Amino acid sequence: MSSMIYKKKSPLLLFLFPAFVFLIAYLYYPFLQNIFNTFLDIGGLGRAADGVNDPWYENYARMLTDPNMRTALKNTNEDDAEQVPLDILAEQQPAKLYLLIGTNALAGLGNDEGFLAYYGKLLDELQSTLPNSMIFVQSILNVRPEALDQAPGLTPERVGSMNDKIKEMCKERGFYYLNLTEAFTGEDGYLTADYAQNDGIHLTVAGYSHWMDYLCTHVPYNKNNPYQQGSTYCLSDELRQLIADLP
């Protein structure tokens, strides 16, 4: 009887069919969806796409011809000189800058005072380099319990202590502090399992999506932001013209 089961493949295929459906739905569909999204006309961060690009490969063409992308890939400027991040920021003078560092530095057990001194010096350099930029400093993310074997320094207690001190440094310098802990940490003090990859440190696709939603909904009001219809802060064209001269 058992030999007949292996000779007739149809029962085996029927048995495995639900497993294939599960793999396609939960593994391949998000991957294919992300590829499809690269063909869409996306006007800005957090905004809905305006259909498929014409031509469909426009995003890839723009990426390959963008001088900033070439600089990032080569890590050199047009003269093949090494790029210094602060020099690039000084040249570009971005309107907004988002900063998140500390996970790798705190993974091991080390000198907390040295890390905080470096962090404070970095914030001072950013403040002097970008006097007109809005600087958003994000809290260090917690990790899953299983990640502490390879990163023993990232305990909830230590990360929380560092974040408290970073928050205080931001207050002293007038920077915006974004508390990612409230959005990514469970009641046990660790990174929410749904947002963590298998290593317990890096985020999943769902985690990055949640991160983007958090950033888009935690910004100070700015009359120049293109708020979407339905938002409390969305202004009509007529009202926008009336307040155009206001700071």
Secondary structure, DSSP 8 states (H G I E B T S, - for coil): -HHHHHH-HHHHHHHHHHHHHHHIIIIIHHHHHHHHHTTB---STT----SB-SSTTHHHHHHHH-HHHHHHHHTB-TT--B--HHHHHHHH--SEEEE---HHHHSSS--HHHHHHHHHHHHHHHHHH-TTSEEEEE------GGGGGT-TT--HHHHHHHHHHHHHHHHHHT-EEE-THHHHB-TTSSB-GGGB-TTSSSB-HHHHHHHHHHHHTS----TTS---TTSTT---HHHHHHTTT--
